[in-house]
Amino acid sequence: MSKKTRRHEEEEHADESWLLPYSDLMTLLLALFIVLYSMSAADAEKFEAMSDAFRAEFTSGTGILDHTSVIPKDNASSDQSAEEITSKKMTKDQQASLIKQEQIDLENLKEQIDQYIQKNGLTDQLDTKLNQSQLMITISDTALFASGKANVKPESKQLATAISGMLQQFPDYEIVVSGHTDNIPISNSEYESNWDLSSDRALQFMKILLTNTKLDPQKFTPVGYGEYHPLVDNSTNINRAKNRRVEVSLIRKYQENNQVLDVTAAKE
């Protein structure tokens, strides 16, 4: 064989340029398989998340999704759901306990005030009412003020002091002091309207309550309602007298229909 022929055969045998595109193709296939695998793993995780959600809703028994796990996993999510449900149940139980204790406290305070009223012969001038939203102490205007005036009578300051002493047992309650008048327009140089008179009466009585330094002024709000929240119609003198009043209301912190519990207050 000639040298030229042998050299040509050697050159053909040494040509391996096809390996480069082949290796590129294998690399691309490997990348494709990795992507497909990662997508299938993500779908399995989503399925597991959905399965956990159903298990959390139907915790009373074994559901159809309990044994459909594609990827084995521990019971951390299930345990966490159980803890959350227990926490919610404890919160509701705690709220019920707080409502019950608040009812007992307000009933005790009402009883103290009622005893004070009976002892001092004030049944015609003071009244108490406990409902689902508040404990309200109603005081006739004649027990506190002269006609058309907002300054508390000197002899009535003892009443305000006694009420403040009972209120200090419950310092965490919001307290609204509201003034009310009848529908007879006021006509004097000091007040332009029943709004002004009722507001000033609420403010003046509140100031006497707050001479008790054990009460927190931030918990108190004075309000003047004028003639617009009557207890009865203003058709007679007796009815108008009932409408002229000051109300001291302790606002409940917890109510039966509350959907959200104030956790901070619960801890206190």
LINQUIMO-V494763 format. One line per field, one symbol per residue. ss: DSSP state (a for helix, b for strand, c for the rest). phi: phi as a letter, one per 30 degrees, with the letter a starting at -180 (. if undefined). burial: + if it has 16 or more other ideal C-beta (glycine too) atoms within 10 Angstrom, else -. A space follows every 10 residues. Layout:
ss->???
phi->???
burial->???
This chain:
ss->ccaaaaaaaa aaaacccaaa aaaaaaaaaa aaaaaaaaaa aaaaaaaaaa aaaaaaaccc cccccccccc cccccaaaaa aaaaaaaaaa aaaaaaaaaa aaaaaaaaaa aaaaaaaaac cccccbbbbb cccbbbbbbb aaaccccccc cccaaaaaaa aaaaaaaaaa cccbbbbbbb cccccccccc cccaaaaaaa aaaaaaaaac ccccccaaab bbbbcccccc ccccccaaaa aaacbbbbbb bccccccccc ccaaaaac
phi->.ddddddddd dddddbdddd dddddddddd dddddddddd dddddddddd dddddddccd adcdcdbcdd cebdcddddd dddddddddd dddddddddd ddddddddde dddddddddc icddcbabbc bdcaccccbd dddbbdeicc ddeedcdddd dddddddddb ddddbccccb bdcdddbbdd bdadeddddd dddddddded ddddcceddc bcbcchccbd dbdcdbdddd ddddabcccc ddcbbdcdcb cddddddd
burial->---------- ---------- ---------- ---------- -------+-- ++--+----- ----+----- ------+--- +--------- ----+--++- -+---+--++ --+--++--- -+--++++-+ ---+++++++ +-+++---++ -+---+--++ --++--+--+ --+-++++++ ++---+---- +--+++++++ ++-+++-+++ ----+---++ -++++++--+ ---+-----+ -+++++++++ -+++------ +-------
